[in-house]
Amino acid sequence: MSSRQFYAVNILSALAWAPAHVFPGVLLGMALNLAGLSPGRLAILLIVGLIAVSAAGQALRYYLNPHPFPAPPCQKRK
């Protein structure tokens, strides 16, 4: 691929990628603004959400791990 083609595709991908990652945050901010959440309630909501996501991740990790404790070391035969 020539450098001219690379830069053209790179710029086009950046123009598509940036709005795709920024727009959901903008929509969430607008929704919270329309809902009338105060900054204090928003902070509490975020903290509770982070705790819930962390707890769910830990539960999923424990559930998917077949051996949550390390196996005992092998003993030498005599």
N, C-alpha and C positions, 0 to 999 in steps of 0.2 A: 504494500500500500504506500503510495507516495505521501509525502508530508502534507501536500495540499489537500488530498482526500482525507487524511487523518484529521487535520484541523477543521475541515468542514463538518465531518461527522461528529467530532468532539464538541464543537460549538452547538450543533443542533441537539445533541444529547443533553448538554447542559441546560439548554433552553427548555427541554421537556422535563428533565429531572428536577430542577429547582422548584418549579411550581407544584409538581407532584408531591414533594416533601414539605413544602411550606403551606400549601392550601388547607390540608386537614387541621393544622394548628390554628390557622385563621378562622376556620369554621367553628372549631371548638371555642375559641375566644369569643366569637360573636354569639354563640349559643349561651355561654355562661353570662355574657353581658345582658342578653335578652331575658335570661332567667332571673336576673337581679341578685346574683350571689355577691355578698360582700367579700372583701379580701380575707377577713377572718374565717368565714365559712368555707371559702375556697381553699385556704390553707389546711383546715381540718379535713376537708374532703380529700385533698391530695395525700395527706398523711395516712388517713384510713385506707385509701386506695393502695398506697405503696405497701402498707402492712398486709393487706389482703393478698396482693400479688406475690409478695415474698412468702407468705404462709402457703399459698397454693403451689408455688415453685418448690418449696421444701417438701410438701406432702407428695408432690409428683415425683420428686427425686427419690424419696424414701420408698414410694410404691414401685418405681421402676427398677430400683437397685435390688438384685436378687440376694446379695450378701452384704447387708449393711455393716457387719462387723468383720474385721480381718480374720482370715483363716488362721488356725493355730499352726505354729511351725512344725515341719516334719520331724519326726523323731528318728534317730539313728537306730538301726537294727544291730543286735549283738550276735 
